[in-house]
Amino acid sequence: MKRSSEQIFDELLILRCQDNDQEAVGLLWKRWQPRILKWSFDFLKDQELAQEVAQESWLSIFQGLAKLKDPTLFRFWAYRIVQRRSADQIRKIQKERKLSEALGKESEPTHQKEIELRSSPDEVALMLQAIKELPDQHQQILKLYYLEKHSVKVIALLIELPEGTVKSRLFYARKYLKEKLKEVYHEQD
């Protein structure tokens, strides 16, 4: 396969970049930035996001350039980086959209029982102290569920766990809290 003068020039630029030639780094960026940006835009269809992804891609490209063994593969290697960064951005947008939808649904009236605190300040302080003594994952679940009043579905999205795992952790957090409170009230007697 015959290589064009453009390809040969790019390969020489890559070799110079690998030797830490800053002028070559600038030339490489100038030559490839429009292509990287276009490739990113083709995935995202949003100019601002495409520019952000292109910038992140360039950081990865320049950090990994020294490891590129074959300069003839630069084009494919760089495009793969842009493609991965774009896919990450799309997943992030989808996750935020799901979370937003879940929060929107959560704001609708629910049939979940509301817990009313008709306790003395001392009892509340004891409860908070008992919660602080629980493992972090149980504290987190209890705070999200009772204090911030999120549903199991939203908690699962927030902490990136399956709903079943959230339900299980909530069950055990309640169980451990109940045991802690029994200990605290037993000590007071």
C-alpha contacts under 8 A as a table, 3 or more apart, distances in Angstrom:
res1	aa1	res2	aa2	distance
3	R	7	Q	6.09
3	R	8	I	6.74
4	S	7	Q	5.24
4	S	8	I	6.40
5	S	8	I	5.05
5	S	9	F	6.04
6	E	9	F	5.11
6	E	10	D	6.20
7	Q	10	D	5.08
7	Q	11	E	6.19
7	Q	72	T	7.59
8	I	11	E	5.07
8	I	12	L	6.27
9	F	12	L	5.13
9	F	13	L	6.20
10	D	13	L	4.96
10	D	14	I	6.18
10	D	28	L	7.37
11	E	14	I	5.05
11	E	15	L	6.33
11	E	71	P	5.14
11	E	72	T	6.05
11	E	74	F	7.88
12	L	15	L	5.10
12	L	16	R	6.23
12	L	71	P	8.00
13	L	16	R	5.06
13	L	17	C	6.04
13	L	24	A	5.55
13	L	25	V	7.57
13	L	27	L	7.61
13	L	28	L	6.41
14	I	17	C	4.98
14	I	18	Q	6.15
14	I	24	A	7.66
14	I	28	L	7.55
14	I	65	L	7.77
14	I	71	P	6.06
14	I	74	F	7.84
15	L	18	Q	5.07
15	L	19	D	6.49
15	L	71	P	7.01
16	R	19	D	5.01
16	R	20	N	6.61
16	R	21	D	5.49
16	R	24	A	5.95
16	R	25	V	7.95
17	C	20	N	4.99
17	C	21	D	5.15
17	C	22	Q	6.96
17	C	24	A	5.53
17	C	25	V	5.44
17	C	65	L	7.66
17	C	66	A	7.97
18	Q	21	D	7.40
18	Q	65	L	6.44
18	Q	66	A	5.06
20	N	25	V	7.83
21	D	24	A	5.37
21	D	25	V	6.46
22	Q	25	V	4.90
22	Q	26	G	6.32
23	E	26	G	5.20
23	E	27	L	6.29
24	A	27	L	4.99
24	A	28	L	5.97
25	V	28	L	5.14
25	V	29	W	6.20
26	G	29	W	5.17
26	G	30	K	6.10
27	L	30	K	5.01
27	L	31	R	6.08
28	L	31	R	5.22
28	L	32	W	6.00
29	W	32	W	5.26
29	W	33	Q	5.38
30	K	33	Q	5.65
30	K	34	P	7.79
31	R	34	P	7.21
32	W	35	R	5.27
32	W	36	I	6.07
33	Q	36	I	5.09
33	Q	37	L	5.95
33	Q	54	A	7.80
34	P	37	L	5.13
34	P	38	K	6.04
35	R	38	K	5.08
35	R	39	W	6.05
36	I	39	W	5.14
36	I	40	S	6.18
36	I	54	A	6.07
36	I	78	A	7.90
36	I	79	Y	7.11
36	I	82	V	6.97
37	L	40	S	5.12
37	L	41	F	6.07
37	L	50	A	6.15
37	L	51	Q	6.24
37	L	54	A	5.48
38	K	41	F	4.96
38	K	42	D	6.05
38	K	50	A	7.84
39	W	42	D	5.16
39	W	43	F	6.81
39	W	79	Y	7.28
39	W	82	V	7.16
39	W	83	Q	7.75
40	S	43	F	5.42
40	S	44	L	6.29
40	S	50	A	5.04
40	S	51	Q	7.70
40	S	53	V	6.65
40	S	54	A	6.37
40	S	82	V	6.15
40	S	83	Q	6.99
40	S	86	S	6.25
41	F	44	L	5.04
41	F	45	K	5.06
41	F	46	D	6.16
41	F	47	Q	6.27
41	F	49	L	7.81
41	F	50	A	4.86
41	F	51	Q	7.98
42	D	45	K	5.83
43	F	83	Q	7.63
43	F	86	S	6.44
43	F	87	A	7.93
44	L	47	Q	7.94
44	L	49	L	6.92
44	L	50	A	6.29
44	L	86	S	6.70
44	L	90	I	7.23
45	K	50	A	7.51
46	D	49	L	5.47
46	D	50	A	5.94
47	Q	50	A	4.97
47	Q	51	Q	6.18
48	E	51	Q	5.20
48	E	52	E	6.31
49	L	52	E	5.00
49	L	53	V	6.08
50	A	53	V	5.12
50	A	54	A	5.95
50	A	86	S	7.86
51	Q	54	A	4.98
51	Q	55	Q	6.14
52	E	55	Q	5.19
52	E	56	E	6.33
53	V	56	E	5.05
53	V	57	S	5.96
53	V	82	V	7.11
53	V	85	R	6.12
53	V	86	S	6.28
53	V	89	Q	7.60
54	A	57	S	4.94
54	A	58	W	6.16
54	A	82	V	6.75
55	Q	58	W	5.14
55	Q	59	L	6.46
56	E	59	L	5.19
56	E	60	S	6.52
56	E	85	R	7.46
57	S	60	S	5.11
57	S	61	I	6.02
57	S	78	A	7.88
57	S	81	I	6.12
57	S	82	V	5.50
57	S	85	R	6.63
58	W	61	I	4.82
58	W	62	F	6.00
59	L	62	F	5.38
59	L	63	Q	6.11
60	S	63	Q	5.07
60	S	64	G	6.01
60	S	81	I	7.46
61	I	64	G	5.27
61	I	65	L	5.69
61	I	78	A	6.50
61	I	81	I	7.43
62	F	65	L	5.19
62	F	66	A	7.91
63	Q	66	A	7.32
64	G	67	K	5.48
64	G	68	L	6.87
65	L	68	L	5.30
66	A	69	K	7.83
68	L	71	P	6.67
68	L	74	F	7.54
70	D	73	L	5.70
70	D	74	F	7.44
71	P	74	F	5.37
72	T	75	R	7.46
73	L	76	F	5.54
73	L	77	W	6.05
74	F	77	W	5.03
74	F	78	A	5.84
75	R	78	A	5.32
75	R	79	Y	6.08
76	F	79	Y	5.14
76	F	80	R	6.06
77	W	80	R	5.18
77	W	81	I	6.44
78	A	81	I	5.14
78	A	82	V	6.38
79	Y	82	V	5.05
79	Y	83	Q	6.03
80	R	83	Q	4.94
80	R	84	R	6.16
81	I	84	R	5.20
81	I	85	R	6.20
82	V	85	R	5.13
82	V	86	S	6.02
83	Q	86	S	5.11
83	Q	87	A	6.13
84	R	87	A	5.05
84	R	88	D	6.16
85	R	88	D	5.04
85	R	89	Q	6.25
86	S	89	Q	5.02
86	S	90	I	6.21
87	A	90	I	5.03
87	A	91	R	6.20
88	D	91	R	5.16
88	D	92	K	6.18
89	Q	92	K	5.02
89	Q	93	I	6.23
90	I	93	I	5.11
90	I	94	Q	6.19
91	R	94	Q	5.07
91	R	95	K	6.07
92	K	95	K	5.11
92	K	96	E	6.19
93	I	96	E	5.14
93	I	97	R	6.09
94	Q	97	R	5.00
94	Q	98	K	6.16
95	K	98	K	5.15
95	K	99	L	6.16
95	K	157	L	7.91
96	E	99	L	5.05
96	E	100	S	6.00
97	R	100	S	5.01
97	R	101	E	6.10
98	K	101	E	5.09
98	K	102	A	6.05
98	K	157	L	8.00
99	L	102	A	5.01
99	L	103	L	6.06
99	L	154	V	6.75
99	L	157	L	6.39
99	L	158	L	7.49
100	S	103	L	5.10
100	S	104	G	6.07
101	E	104	G	4.98
101	E	105	K	6.25
102	A	105	K	5.16
102	A	106	E	6.07
102	A	153	K	7.47
102	A	154	V	6.05
103	L	106	E	4.87
103	L	107	S	6.35
103	L	154	V	6.84
104	G	107	S	5.42
104	G	108	E	7.22
105	K	108	E	5.51
106	E	109	P	7.51
106	E	110	T	7.55
106	E	150	H	7.38
106	E	151	S	6.99
119	S	122	D	7.95
119	S	123	E	5.97
119	S	124	V	6.49
120	S	123	E	5.30
120	S	124	V	6.45
121	P	124	V	5.10
121	P	125	A	6.15
122	D	125	A	5.07
122	D	126	L	6.20
123	E	126	L	5.02
123	E	127	M	6.13
124	V	127	M	4.99
124	V	128	L	6.18
125	A	128	L	5.14
125	A	129	Q	6.10
126	L	129	Q	5.05
126	L	130	A	6.13
126	L	181	L	7.73
126	L	184	V	7.48
127	M	130	A	5.10
127	M	131	I	6.26
127	M	181	L	6.98
128	L	131	I	5.06
128	L	132	K	6.26
129	Q	132	K	5.11
129	Q	133	E	6.52
130	A	133	E	5.24
130	A	134	L	6.87
130	A	177	L	6.52
130	A	180	K	5.80
130	A	181	L	6.33
130	A	184	V	7.81
131	I	134	L	5.39
131	I	139	Q	6.15
131	I	177	L	6.45
132	K	135	P	7.93
132	K	139	Q	6.88
134	L	138	H	6.23
134	L	139	Q	6.10
134	L	173	A	7.71
134	L	176	Y	7.23
134	L	177	L	7.19
135	P	138	H	5.50
135	P	139	Q	6.36
136	D	139	Q	5.02
136	D	140	Q	6.07
137	Q	140	Q	5.14
137	Q	141	I	6.33
137	Q	169	R	7.74
138	H	141	I	5.17
138	H	142	L	6.16
138	H	169	R	6.48
138	H	170	L	7.00
138	H	172	Y	7.60
138	H	173	A	4.87
139	Q	142	L	5.25
139	Q	143	K	6.06
139	Q	173	A	7.40
140	Q	143	K	5.25
140	Q	144	L	6.14
141	I	144	L	5.25
141	I	145	Y	6.02
141	I	155	I	7.71
141	I	166	V	7.45
141	I	169	R	7.03
141	I	170	L	6.05
141	I	173	A	7.48
142	L	145	Y	5.17
142	L	146	Y	5.70
142	L	147	L	7.31
142	L	170	L	6.75
142	L	173	A	6.92
142	L	174	R	7.85
143	K	146	Y	5.51
143	K	147	L	4.91
143	K	148	E	6.29
144	L	147	L	5.95
144	L	148	E	4.94
144	L	149	K	6.20
144	L	150	H	5.78
144	L	155	I	6.83
145	Y	148	E	6.00
145	Y	149	K	4.83
145	Y	150	H	5.05
145	Y	151	S	6.46
145	Y	152	V	7.32
145	Y	155	I	7.57
146	Y	149	K	4.99
146	Y	150	H	7.49
150	H	154	V	6.03
150	H	155	I	6.28
151	S	154	V	5.28
151	S	155	I	6.21
152	V	155	I	5.07
152	V	156	A	6.09
152	V	163	E	6.30
152	V	166	V	6.49
152	V	167	K	6.82
153	K	156	A	5.15
153	K	157	L	6.49
153	K	163	E	5.99
154	V	157	L	5.06
154	V	158	L	6.10
155	I	158	L	4.94
155	I	159	I	6.11
155	I	160	E	7.98
155	I	163	E	7.95
155	I	166	V	7.21
156	A	159	I	5.54
156	A	160	E	5.48
156	A	161	L	4.94
156	A	162	P	5.71
156	A	163	E	5.29
156	A	166	V	6.17
157	L	160	E	5.01
157	L	161	L	6.79
161	L	165	T	6.42
161	L	166	V	6.77
162	P	165	T	5.35
162	P	166	V	6.55
163	E	166	V	5.03
163	E	167	K	6.20
164	G	167	K	5.09
164	G	168	S	6.14
165	T	168	S	5.01
165	T	169	R	6.09
166	V	169	R	5.11
166	V	170	L	6.03
167	K	170	L	5.03
167	K	171	F	6.14
168	S	171	F	5.07
168	S	172	Y	6.30
169	R	172	Y	5.16
169	R	173	A	5.87
170	L	173	A	5.00
170	L	174	R	6.17
171	F	174	R	5.33
171	F	175	K	6.26
172	Y	175	K	4.86
172	Y	176	Y	6.03
173	A	176	Y	5.21
173	A	177	L	5.98
174	R	177	L	5.03
174	R	178	K	6.03
175	K	178	K	5.16
175	K	179	E	6.36
176	Y	179	E	5.06
176	Y	180	K	6.15
177	L	180	K	5.02
177	L	181	L	6.10
178	K	181	L	5.15
178	K	182	K	6.22
179	E	182	K	5.11
179	E	183	E	6.33
180	K	183	E	5.09
180	K	184	V	6.22
181	L	184	V	4.97
181	L	185	Y	6.06
182	K	185	Y	5.24
182	K	186	H	5.84
183	E	186	H	5.04
183	E	187	E	6.12
184	V	187	E	5.19
184	V	188	Q	6.47
185	Y	188	Q	5.09
185	Y	189	D	6.55
186	H	189	D	5.38
